[in-house]
Amino acid sequence: MAKKKKEEYCCPPAKGDMCCCNVESVVSVDDRGQMVLPKEIRERADIKAGDKLAIISMERGGKICCISMIKIDEFEDMVKSFLGPMMKEMFIK
């Protein structure tokens, strides 16, 4: 009997109760490529009209398999906390 091929995931599922990802809703993309974030999600994420979101993608086999969004304010803080110490180290030397 042939072995069943192990399923591969772009973003592997978390083990136990360590999951940080949830399917919050399903949205449709219109002819112009636009979609609507449901009101409940916008409220929970504190996303308001005019807010900017960074689109983060993950690839597998040269094809995007996962797309995430993060508020630009939070993304800036993450980049600064990551690059800040490296930049400081570069200029101190």
Backbone as CSV, one residue per row, in Angstrom:
resi,resn,N_x,N_y,N_z,CA_x,CA_y,CA_z,C_x,C_y,C_z
1,MET,0.845,-1.179,0.000,0.000,0.000,0.000,0.893,1.246,0.000
2,ALA,0.635,2.198,-0.883,1.450,3.416,-0.976,1.211,4.308,0.231
3,LYS,2.320,4.917,0.671,2.205,5.846,1.792,1.528,7.115,1.330
4,LYS,0.659,7.641,2.172,-0.020,8.889,1.861,0.974,10.035,2.032
5,LYS,1.060,10.911,1.038,1.977,12.049,1.091,1.562,12.987,2.216
6,LYS,2.529,13.349,3.051,2.255,14.256,4.155,1.885,15.625,3.594
7,GLU,0.788,16.182,4.085,0.318,17.475,3.599,1.277,18.582,4.032
8,GLU,1.604,19.481,3.089,2.491,20.597,3.383,1.668,21.860,3.555
9,TYR,2.049,22.668,4.525,1.360,23.918,4.802,2.316,25.079,4.595
10,CYS,1.788,26.183,4.099,2.572,27.414,3.995,2.864,27.912,5.411
11,CYS,1.841,27.992,6.215,1.942,28.401,7.608,1.512,27.194,8.422
12,PRO,2.466,26.435,8.962,2.087,25.205,9.662,1.140,25.484,10.819
13,PRO,0.176,24.600,11.036,-0.764,24.801,12.134,-0.052,24.730,13.478
14,ALA,-0.517,25.532,14.419,0.077,25.551,15.761,-0.338,24.297,16.518
15,LYS,0.478,23.933,17.468,0.185,22.755,18.281,-0.476,23.197,19.587
16,GLY,-1.449,22.433,20.026,-2.104,22.724,21.297,-2.851,24.042,21.259
17,ASP,-2.749,24.786,22.374,-3.476,26.053,22.464,-2.582,27.244,22.114
18,MET,-1.513,27.010,21.345,-0.562,28.062,20.988,-0.937,28.730,19.661
19,CYS,-2.140,28.519,19.177,-2.540,29.059,17.888,-2.780,30.563,17.978
20,CYS,-2.205,31.297,17.038,-2.433,32.732,17.011,-3.288,33.118,15.816
21,CYS,-3.602,32.182,14.961,-4.341,32.482,13.735,-5.742,31.894,13.809
22,ASN,-6.704,32.686,13.366,-8.093,32.248,13.324,-8.698,32.646,11.987
23,VAL,-9.633,31.858,11.502,-10.412,32.273,10.347,-11.498,33.183,10.906
24,GLU,-11.384,34.464,10.621,-12.309,35.450,11.173,-13.529,35.649,10.291
25,SER,-13.337,35.583,8.984,-14.454,35.756,8.071,-13.994,35.391,6.674
26,VAL,-14.934,35.318,5.777,-14.635,35.086,4.366,-15.110,36.322,3.621
27,VAL,-14.247,36.889,2.776,-14.607,38.083,2.014,-14.477,37.774,0.532
28,SER,-15.147,38.558,-0.275,-15.076,38.419,-1.734,-14.296,39.587,-2.306
29,VAL,-13.640,39.344,-3.413,-12.916,40.384,-4.134,-13.771,40.753,-5.341
30,ASP,-14.016,42.073,-5.511,-14.850,42.489,-6.642,-14.036,42.649,-7.917
31,ASP,-14.681,43.086,-8.978,-14.029,43.232,-10.284,-12.845,44.195,-10.262
32,ARG,-12.871,45.140,-9.346,-11.781,46.119,-9.252,-10.682,45.669,-8.283
33,GLY,-10.813,44.464,-7.728,-9.802,43.948,-6.810,-10.003,44.428,-5.385
34,GLN,-11.148,44.987,-5.092,-11.416,45.505,-3.755,-12.193,44.500,-2.924
35,MET,-12.015,44.595,-1.614,-12.778,43.771,-0.686,-13.135,44.618,0.525
36,VAL,-14.105,44.173,1.288,-14.550,44.895,2.475,-14.177,44.080,3.700
37,LEU,-13.483,44.740,4.653,-13.229,44.092,5.939,-14.496,44.241,6.774
38,PRO,-15.022,43.162,7.288,-16.248,43.252,8.083,-16.088,44.206,9.272
39,LYS,-17.187,44.880,9.607,-17.190,45.891,10.675,-16.645,45.336,11.992
40,GLU,-17.054,44.131,12.373,-16.607,43.554,13.645,-15.075,43.413,13.685
41,ILE,-14.487,43.004,12.577,-13.033,42.852,12.528,-12.357,44.214,12.580
42,ARG,-12.901,45.193,11.836,-12.329,46.548,11.886,-12.374,47.101,13.292
43,GLU,-13.482,46.880,13.990,-13.605,47.376,15.370,-12.615,46.676,16.294
44,ARG,-12.527,45.353,16.210,-11.624,44.597,17.086,-10.165,44.943,16.823
45,ALA,-9.825,45.258,15.549,-8.447,45.592,15.180,-8.196,47.097,15.265
46,ASP,-9.211,47.857,15.644,-9.122,49.318,15.740,-8.661,49.928,14.409
47,ILE,-9.240,49.445,13.319,-8.935,49.961,11.990,-10.018,50.970,11.627
48,LYS,-9.566,52.175,11.306,-10.490,53.254,10.968,-10.215,53.730,9.548
49,ALA,-11.176,54.473,8.974,-11.019,55.024,7.635,-9.723,55.832,7.572
50,GLY,-8.938,55.607,6.546,-7.674,56.327,6.366,-6.467,55.614,6.948
51,ASP,-6.676,54.609,7.810,-5.544,53.844,8.346,-4.842,53.124,7.199
52,LYS,-3.545,52.956,7.352,-2.762,52.239,6.342,-2.397,50.865,6.896
53,LEU,-2.445,49.873,6.013,-2.106,48.505,6.385,-0.978,48.017,5.491
54,ALA,-0.006,47.334,6.090,1.063,46.699,5.319,0.569,45.300,4.951
55,ILE,0.793,44.914,3.706,0.419,43.582,3.236,1.669,42.711,3.294
56,ILE,1.607,41.633,4.051,2.726,40.709,4.227,2.349,39.406,3.521
57,SER,3.252,38.906,2.673,2.949,37.656,1.977,4.022,36.618,2.265
58,MET,3.622,35.372,2.158,4.548,34.251,2.276,4.443,33.443,1.002
59,GLU,5.577,32.942,0.549,5.608,32.169,-0.697,6.052,30.742,-0.451
60,ARG,5.551,29.878,-1.310,6.028,28.500,-1.364,6.022,28.115,-2.827
61,GLY,7.147,27.650,-3.301,7.253,27.253,-4.702,7.074,28.414,-5.663
62,GLY,7.466,29.614,-5.242,7.366,30.785,-6.104,5.965,31.361,-6.224
63,LYS,5.035,30.856,-5.421,3.657,31.319,-5.477,3.218,31.783,-4.093
64,ILE,2.529,32.919,-4.027,2.038,33.413,-2.738,0.977,32.451,-2.226
65,CYS,1.156,32.008,-0.982,0.205,31.065,-0.402,-0.495,31.633,0.832
66,CYS,0.006,32.757,1.357,-0.568,33.311,2.573,-0.402,34.832,2.542
67,ILE,-1.460,35.552,2.836,-1.423,37.009,2.866,-1.938,37.469,4.218
68,SER,-1.194,38.368,4.869,-1.593,38.940,6.146,-1.548,40.452,6.049
69,MET,-2.268,41.115,6.938,-2.246,42.578,7.008,-1.891,42.998,8.418
70,ILE,-1.124,44.081,8.529,-0.784,44.621,9.837,-0.831,46.141,9.741
71,LYS,-1.374,46.763,10.774,-1.441,48.224,10.776,-0.028,48.779,10.667
72,ILE,0.134,49.807,9.853,1.456,50.343,9.565,2.154,50.840,10.828
73,ASP,1.401,51.386,11.787,2.005,51.855,13.045,2.703,50.707,13.773
74,GLU,2.030,49.572,13.846,2.605,48.414,14.527,3.774,47.844,13.729
75,PHE,3.652,47.879,12.409,4.720,47.380,11.550,5.974,48.235,11.713
76,GLU,5.806,49.557,11.768,6.946,50.465,11.975,7.652,50.145,13.284
77,ASP,6.872,49.944,14.348,7.461,49.621,15.655,8.251,48.322,15.598
78,MET,7.717,47.316,14.888,8.421,46.038,14.777,9.731,46.209,14.017
79,VAL,9.698,46.964,12.921,10.901,47.180,12.121,11.936,47.954,12.932
80,LYS,11.505,48.993,13.641,12.430,49.786,14.460,13.063,48.932,15.563
81,SER,12.261,48.097,16.217,12.805,47.281,17.299,13.776,46.227,16.763
82,PHE,13.559,45.802,15.516,14.441,44.813,14.906,15.709,45.465,14.356
83,LEU,15.543,46.554,13.604,16.689,47.196,12.954,17.437,48.157,13.865
84,GLY,16.743,48.763,14.828,17.368,49.746,15.708,18.664,49.268,16.333
85,PRO,18.656,48.131,17.038,19.883,47.649,17.656,20.987,47.353,16.638
86,MET,20.628,46.846,15.465,21.646,46.567,14.438,22.251,47.860,13.928
87,MET,21.412,48.868,13.693,21.908,50.144,13.187,22.804,50.826,14.230
88,LYS,22.391,50.762,15.483,23.169,51.365,16.563,24.550,50.721,16.625
89,GLU,24.585,49.397,16.505,25.834,48.661,16.543,26.746,49.055,15.377
90,MET,26.155,49.259,14.208,26.942,49.625,13.027,27.615,50.994,13.197
91,PHE,26.882,51.940,13.801,27.412,53.293,13.922,28.344,53.461,15.110
92,ILE,28.258,52.573,16.079,29.147,52.644,17.243,30.540,52.182,16.877
93,LYS,30.661,51.242,15.961,31.963,50.667,15.595,32.830,51.644,14.877
